[in-house]
């Protein structure tokens, strides 16, 4: 009896989230002649709602959030249980003792991301001590640590006090340029506070992030790094793209309360054109103190080193 040919076809069954059978067949056929697709399914998307009703009146407990998200694994990791996700997104949150805001964000963001059938993990990055907050440096640390876990398609840099109001605001990256997601925040009457604003929520591929050398490590206090980042994007030969304002709507917790730091600060102490290649991911120094998997997120605690005594 003649032995089977080593080039015999492999029969596969593949359930894919949000991708057409014809497209998948073309992708597979280009990979190997040994693969024969005989059964393809296009699973219907989980029911996206569109505009969402977001309220912060009642504080959800951690137990309630866990119960509502049975497929979220330890460390805040989620993979669609019945299909293969097309995109893998890391949600990075620079955090500073904002427990109420965190509960509200987790309550809304987990179902929001699951309806988009993404594979994702939520990371909290926090610095020890009572020193001045350094959002940009913490996000640099989050990127470095997250990329140790997974080859993420997209890095979502997310303020803890912002909740999206439309689940057609897809948490995936633009293929070519950094994307500003929070293009319409209620605090600013759903308008940009200024043209180059890149704060709140943004999405960059790892390639985008490294091309601009990440975020600056030398801005202390919240908000001042946004202008620097917008300049970096331009200097790196890219531009900012924005989610359309009718989709990029966000509700801010305590939006009527004046923050200690304005959203836009003078960058007079910085010359981004001269410093961006030397101040960022390639100069990042920190001490990792702990990395803990909680039921709804992965917590990364770090010592970021010397904190200047700014008033």
VEXPA-153368 format. One record per residue (C-alpha): residue number from 1; x, y, z. Coordinates in steps of 0.5 Angstrom, whole numbers, plus 500, padded with zeros to 3 digits. Layout:
N
+-----+-----+-----+-----+
|   i |   x |   y |   z |
+-----+-----+-----+-----+
| NUM |   X |   Y |   Z |
...
+-----+-----+-----+-----+
***
This chain:
311
+-----+-----+-----+-----+
|   i |   x |   y |   z |
+-----+-----+-----+-----+
|   1 | 500 | 500 | 500 |
|   2 | 503 | 507 | 498 |
|   3 | 504 | 511 | 504 |
|   4 | 500 | 518 | 505 |
|   5 | 503 | 524 | 501 |
|   6 | 507 | 529 | 506 |
|   7 | 503 | 534 | 502 |
|   8 | 497 | 532 | 504 |
|   9 | 492 | 537 | 506 |
|  10 | 490 | 539 | 513 |
|  11 | 483 | 540 | 515 |
|  12 | 481 | 546 | 519 |
|  13 | 475 | 549 | 523 |
|  14 | 477 | 556 | 525 |
|  15 | 472 | 561 | 528 |
|  16 | 474 | 568 | 527 |
|  17 | 471 | 574 | 531 |
|  18 | 469 | 579 | 526 |
|  19 | 473 | 577 | 519 |
|  20 | 469 | 574 | 513 |
|  21 | 470 | 567 | 511 |
|  22 | 473 | 569 | 504 |
|  23 | 478 | 574 | 507 |
|  24 | 480 | 568 | 512 |
|  25 | 481 | 563 | 506 |
|  26 | 485 | 568 | 502 |
|  27 | 490 | 569 | 508 |
|  28 | 490 | 562 | 510 |
|  29 | 491 | 560 | 502 |
|  30 | 497 | 564 | 502 |
|  31 | 501 | 561 | 508 |
|  32 | 501 | 554 | 506 |
|  33 | 499 | 549 | 501 |
|  34 | 498 | 544 | 506 |
|  35 | 492 | 548 | 509 |
|  36 | 485 | 546 | 506 |
|  37 | 479 | 551 | 509 |
|  38 | 473 | 547 | 509 |
|  39 | 469 | 550 | 515 |
|  40 | 469 | 557 | 516 |
|  41 | 464 | 561 | 521 |
|  42 | 463 | 569 | 521 |
|  43 | 461 | 569 | 528 |
|  44 | 456 | 575 | 529 |
|  45 | 459 | 581 | 533 |
|  46 | 457 | 581 | 541 |
|  47 | 451 | 586 | 540 |
|  48 | 454 | 593 | 540 |
|  49 | 450 | 599 | 543 |
|  50 | 453 | 605 | 540 |
|  51 | 451 | 611 | 545 |
|  52 | 452 | 609 | 552 |
|  53 | 448 | 612 | 558 |
|  54 | 454 | 613 | 563 |
|  55 | 453 | 615 | 570 |
|  56 | 457 | 615 | 576 |
|  57 | 452 | 616 | 582 |
|  58 | 452 | 609 | 585 |
|  59 | 459 | 606 | 586 |
|  60 | 460 | 599 | 583 |
|  61 | 463 | 594 | 588 |
|  62 | 469 | 589 | 585 |
|  63 | 465 | 583 | 587 |
|  64 | 459 | 586 | 582 |
|  65 | 464 | 587 | 577 |
|  66 | 467 | 581 | 577 |
|  67 | 460 | 577 | 577 |
|  68 | 459 | 581 | 571 |
|  69 | 465 | 579 | 567 |
|  70 | 466 | 571 | 568 |
|  71 | 470 | 571 | 562 |
|  72 | 475 | 576 | 565 |
|  73 | 481 | 572 | 567 |
|  74 | 486 | 573 | 573 |
|  75 | 490 | 580 | 571 |
|  76 | 485 | 583 | 567 |
|  77 | 486 | 578 | 561 |
|  78 | 480 | 577 | 556 |
|  79 | 480 | 573 | 550 |
|  80 | 474 | 572 | 546 |
|  81 | 471 | 565 | 549 |
|  82 | 468 | 563 | 542 |
|  83 | 472 | 566 | 537 |
|  84 | 479 | 568 | 535 |
|  85 | 480 | 575 | 536 |
|  86 | 483 | 580 | 530 |
|  87 | 486 | 585 | 535 |
|  88 | 490 | 585 | 541 |
|  89 | 490 | 591 | 545 |
|  90 | 493 | 593 | 552 |
|  91 | 490 | 598 | 556 |
|  92 | 495 | 602 | 560 |
|  93 | 492 | 606 | 566 |
|  94 | 497 | 611 | 570 |
|  95 | 494 | 611 | 577 |
|  96 | 495 | 614 | 583 |
|  97 | 490 | 612 | 589 |
|  98 | 484 | 614 | 585 |
|  99 | 480 | 607 | 587 |
| 100 | 473 | 610 | 586 |
| 101 | 475 | 612 | 579 |
| 102 | 478 | 606 | 578 |
| 103 | 471 | 602 | 580 |
| 104 | 467 | 606 | 575 |
| 105 | 472 | 605 | 569 |
| 106 | 473 | 597 | 570 |
| 107 | 465 | 597 | 571 |
| 108 | 464 | 600 | 564 |
| 109 | 471 | 598 | 560 |
| 110 | 471 | 591 | 561 |
| 111 | 464 | 590 | 557 |
| 112 | 465 | 595 | 553 |
| 113 | 472 | 592 | 550 |
| 114 | 468 | 585 | 550 |
| 115 | 463 | 587 | 546 |
| 116 | 468 | 589 | 541 |
| 117 | 471 | 582 | 541 |
| 118 | 478 | 584 | 543 |
| 119 | 483 | 580 | 546 |
| 120 | 486 | 585 | 552 |
| 121 | 489 | 586 | 558 |
| 122 | 488 | 592 | 563 |
| 123 | 495 | 594 | 566 |
| 124 | 495 | 599 | 572 |
| 125 | 502 | 603 | 573 |
| 126 | 503 | 606 | 580 |
| 127 | 509 | 610 | 583 |
| 128 | 510 | 609 | 590 |
| 129 | 511 | 615 | 595 |
| 130 | 507 | 622 | 595 |
| 131 | 512 | 625 | 590 |
| 132 | 509 | 629 | 584 |
| 133 | 505 | 624 | 579 |
| 134 | 509 | 623 | 573 |
| 135 | 504 | 620 | 568 |
| 136 | 508 | 620 | 562 |
| 137 | 514 | 616 | 565 |
| 138 | 509 | 611 | 568 |
| 139 | 506 | 610 | 561 |
| 140 | 513 | 609 | 559 |
| 141 | 514 | 603 | 564 |
| 142 | 507 | 600 | 563 |
| 143 | 509 | 600 | 555 |
| 144 | 515 | 596 | 557 |
| 145 | 512 | 591 | 562 |
| 146 | 506 | 590 | 557 |
| 147 | 510 | 588 | 551 |
| 148 | 514 | 583 | 556 |
| 149 | 507 | 579 | 556 |
| 150 | 505 | 579 | 549 |
| 151 | 506 | 582 | 542 |
| 152 | 500 | 587 | 543 |
| 153 | 497 | 590 | 536 |
| 154 | 495 | 596 | 540 |
| 155 | 497 | 600 | 546 |
| 156 | 491 | 604 | 549 |
| 157 | 494 | 610 | 554 |
| 158 | 488 | 611 | 558 |
| 159 | 486 | 616 | 564 |
| 160 | 483 | 613 | 570 |
| 161 | 477 | 618 | 570 |
| 162 | 475 | 618 | 563 |
| 163 | 469 | 613 | 561 |
| 164 | 467 | 612 | 553 |
| 165 | 460 | 614 | 551 |
| 166 | 460 | 610 | 545 |
| 167 | 462 | 603 | 544 |
| 168 | 463 | 604 | 536 |
| 169 | 469 | 608 | 538 |
| 170 | 474 | 602 | 537 |
| 171 | 480 | 600 | 541 |
| 172 | 484 | 599 | 536 |
| 173 | 490 | 603 | 533 |
| 174 | 490 | 606 | 526 |
| 175 | 495 | 603 | 521 |
| 176 | 499 | 609 | 520 |
| 177 | 499 | 614 | 525 |
| 178 | 498 | 615 | 533 |
| 179 | 490 | 616 | 534 |
| 180 | 487 | 621 | 539 |
| 181 | 481 | 617 | 542 |
| 182 | 478 | 622 | 547 |
| 183 | 476 | 627 | 541 |
| 184 | 470 | 630 | 545 |
| 185 | 470 | 630 | 553 |
| 186 | 464 | 633 | 557 |
| 187 | 469 | 637 | 561 |
| 188 | 470 | 641 | 555 |
| 189 | 463 | 641 | 552 |
| 190 | 465 | 635 | 547 |
| 191 | 470 | 640 | 544 |
| 192 | 478 | 640 | 543 |
| 193 | 481 | 644 | 549 |
| 194 | 486 | 646 | 544 |
| 195 | 488 | 644 | 537 |
| 196 | 494 | 639 | 539 |
| 197 | 491 | 636 | 545 |
| 198 | 493 | 629 | 545 |
| 199 | 491 | 627 | 553 |
| 200 | 486 | 623 | 556 |
| 201 | 486 | 617 | 551 |
| 202 | 490 | 615 | 545 |
| 203 | 492 | 609 | 541 |
| 204 | 499 | 607 | 538 |
| 205 | 502 | 601 | 535 |
| 206 | 508 | 599 | 539 |
| 207 | 512 | 601 | 532 |
| 208 | 509 | 608 | 533 |
| 209 | 511 | 609 | 540 |
| 210 | 518 | 607 | 539 |
| 211 | 519 | 611 | 533 |
| 212 | 517 | 617 | 537 |
| 213 | 522 | 615 | 543 |
| 214 | 515 | 614 | 547 |
| 215 | 513 | 619 | 552 |
| 216 | 518 | 624 | 556 |
| 217 | 520 | 622 | 563 |
| 218 | 521 | 629 | 565 |
| 219 | 514 | 632 | 566 |
| 220 | 512 | 632 | 573 |
| 221 | 504 | 634 | 575 |
| 222 | 499 | 632 | 570 |
| 223 | 498 | 635 | 563 |
| 224 | 504 | 638 | 561 |
| 225 | 507 | 632 | 557 |
| 226 | 501 | 633 | 552 |
| 227 | 504 | 638 | 548 |
| 228 | 511 | 635 | 548 |
| 229 | 508 | 629 | 545 |
| 230 | 504 | 632 | 540 |
| 231 | 511 | 635 | 538 |
| 232 | 514 | 628 | 538 |
| 233 | 509 | 625 | 533 |
| 234 | 511 | 631 | 528 |
| 235 | 518 | 631 | 529 |
| 236 | 518 | 623 | 528 |
| 237 | 515 | 624 | 521 |
| 238 | 508 | 622 | 523 |
| 239 | 501 | 626 | 525 |
| 240 | 495 | 625 | 530 |
| 241 | 489 | 622 | 527 |
| 242 | 483 | 623 | 531 |
| 243 | 476 | 619 | 532 |
| 244 | 471 | 623 | 530 |
| 245 | 467 | 627 | 535 |
| 246 | 461 | 623 | 535 |
| 247 | 464 | 617 | 537 |
| 248 | 470 | 619 | 541 |
| 249 | 465 | 622 | 547 |
| 250 | 468 | 621 | 554 |
| 251 | 465 | 623 | 560 |
| 252 | 470 | 625 | 566 |
| 253 | 469 | 623 | 573 |
| 254 | 468 | 630 | 577 |
| 255 | 468 | 634 | 571 |
| 256 | 466 | 640 | 575 |
| 257 | 471 | 640 | 580 |
| 258 | 477 | 644 | 578 |
| 259 | 484 | 640 | 578 |
| 260 | 490 | 641 | 581 |
| 261 | 494 | 642 | 575 |
| 262 | 491 | 645 | 568 |
| 263 | 490 | 641 | 562 |
| 264 | 495 | 645 | 558 |
| 265 | 502 | 647 | 562 |
| 266 | 507 | 652 | 559 |
| 267 | 513 | 647 | 556 |
| 268 | 518 | 653 | 557 |
| 269 | 523 | 649 | 561 |
| 270 | 523 | 644 | 555 |
| 271 | 526 | 644 | 548 |
| 272 | 522 | 638 | 545 |
| 273 | 526 | 639 | 538 |
| 274 | 533 | 638 | 542 |
| 275 | 531 | 633 | 547 |
| 276 | 526 | 628 | 544 |
| 277 | 531 | 623 | 542 |
| 278 | 534 | 623 | 549 |
| 279 | 528 | 623 | 553 |
| 280 | 524 | 617 | 553 |
| 281 | 524 | 610 | 552 |
| 282 | 531 | 610 | 551 |
| 283 | 533 | 613 | 557 |
| 284 | 527 | 610 | 562 |
| 285 | 530 | 608 | 569 |
| 286 | 526 | 605 | 574 |
| 287 | 525 | 600 | 579 |
| 288 | 520 | 594 | 579 |
| 289 | 517 | 593 | 586 |
| 290 | 511 | 589 | 585 |
| 291 | 507 | 586 | 579 |
| 292 | 501 | 583 | 582 |
| 293 | 495 | 580 | 578 |
| 294 | 488 | 582 | 581 |
| 295 | 482 | 579 | 578 |
| 296 | 480 | 585 | 574 |
| 297 | 487 | 588 | 572 |
| 298 | 495 | 587 | 573 |
| 299 | 498 | 592 | 578 |
| 300 | 505 | 594 | 577 |
| 301 | 508 | 598 | 582 |
| 302 | 515 | 602 | 581 |
| 303 | 520 | 606 | 584 |
| 304 | 521 | 612 | 579 |
| 305 | 527 | 615 | 582 |
| 306 | 528 | 622 | 584 |
| 307 | 522 | 626 | 584 |
| 308 | 524 | 634 | 583 |
| 309 | 521 | 639 | 589 |
| 310 | 517 | 643 | 584 |
| 311 | 511 | 647 | 588 |
+-----+-----+-----+-----+
***
